[in-house]
């Protein structure tokens, strides 16, 4: 059985403001990060909004890719019909097709599709805050290389590697 993902910012919101309200269809409100940073889970940055309000907020901010994610839920829960979903999806894809952004640190231009720019900014070598993230990324690469190139197990598949007694009985 697959566990349903329960975002921890909902728990933070409920701890500070009480349970989430429900909309006219009985569906719980969603949590919107006011500053747009999902890593900033300060209670003052969290706001409970209905799914349609959430869509409208992201649409007015110009977050076309975020809106595409909302469309499926809007349709699934009966807020819009299939024709409306198709019409909005076509419009959002057209708007996001040529969407590009510039890195504030190095000045390179990246497509925002698949969060290319955001990923680049987090790991840009000219970003003073990215040094620690880059170091961790390089360490993970080295650990992966060490694991897969270990001479004892280079002929074995990862699931065939024997466990030690301590690992087996944990």
N, C-alpha and C positions, 0 to 999 in steps of 0.2 A: 504494500500500500504506500502510495506517495504522500508525503506530508505537504500540506498547503503552506506556501510562503506567507508568513505574517510579519510585515515590516515592523521593526522595533520602534519606529517613530510614532506608530499608533499607540503603543504601550506608553511611551513618554507623554504623548498628548493626554491619554486617559488618566495617567497618574496625576497630572497637573490640573486638568479641566473637567474631569469626569468622563462618563461614557459618551461615545459619539452619537450625535442626533441622527434621526432617520428622515429621509425625504418623503414626498407624497406617495411614492410607490413602495415604501417600507424598506428601501435599501439604505445601508449606513453611509454616512458622509465619508468623503476621502480627505486625506491630509495633504495640504498644499504647503510647500516650503516657500515662504514669502520672498527670500532673497534668491531663490532658484538653485541653491546649493544643497543637494540631498545629504551631504555629510554634516551640515550644520543643523543639528537636531535640538537646538536650544528651544525650550517651550515658547519663547516669545517669537520664534521664527516659524512656528507651526500654526496653521489655520484650517479649521474644518469647513469644507465646502461640498456642495452636491457635485455629482459628476458633470452635470451640464455647466455649472459655474466654473468648475475646474477646467473644462474644455475652453470656455470663453476666456478665462484668464490667460491660458497659454496661447490662444489664438490672438488676443490683443497684444501679447508680448512678442508675437512673431515666431513662436516656437512651433513651426509647422510639423516637424518630426514628432514632437510630443503629442500634437493633436492627432496625428495618424494613429498613435497608440490608443487614444481615447475613443476613436471612432468605433472600433470593434466592440468595446464595452457598452457604448451608447446603443449600438444596434442589438447586442446580445440581451441587454436588460430592457429593451422595448422603448427607449427614449426617442429613437428615430427609426424610420422604416428603411427597407433595403435600398430603395431608389434614392433617398436622401443620403444614405451612407455612400453609395457609389458616386453621387454628385460631389459631395464634400471631399471624398478620397481623391478624385480626379483633380479637383482644384488645389488640394494640399500638395499633391505630388508635383504638379506644375510649378507651384511656388517654391518648393524645396529643391527642384532639379538643379538650378544654377546657383544655389545658395553657397556662398564662400565666405571665409573669414580670414583675418590676418592675425598672426601671432604677435602679441604686444611686445615680446622679448626679442625675437629675431627678425620679425617682419615677413616671414614666409607666408604664403597664402595656402590655405587648406580647405577642402570641401568639408562642410559640416555634417554631411551624410555619414552615418555610423560614428558620430562623435569624433571624427578625425581631428578636428581642431582642439577639442578639449583634451583628448589623449595626448596630443603633441604638447600643449601648454604645460600639462602635468610633468612631462618628461623632457622639456626643452632644456638644452644644456646652458642656455643663457638665463634661465629662470633661477633666481637665487634660492627659491623654496624647493626646487626640484632635486637638489643634490642628494638628499637622503633617499628619495624615491628611486633615483637612478642607481644609487649604491645598492639598495635592496634588490633591485631588478637584476643587476649584474651578479650578485651573490646567488640568487635563485638559479640563474643560468649556469653558473659554475657547479652548483649542487646537482642540477639535472645532468650535466655532462659527467660529473664524477659517478653518479648512480648508474648511468647507462654504459659507461666505459670501464666499470670495475672489472679487472681481469678474471676474477673468480666466476662471475656470473654473466660474462659477455655472451656466452652461448645459451643462456637460459632466458626464458620469457619471465617478465616480472612476477607473474602469478605462480611460477614454479620455484621461486627463491625460497629456500627453507626458512622457517621461523626458528628463532632461538627458543629455549624452554620458557624463558620469562615472557616473551611475546605470546607464546602459544597458550599459556595458562592465565593471561590477563583477562 
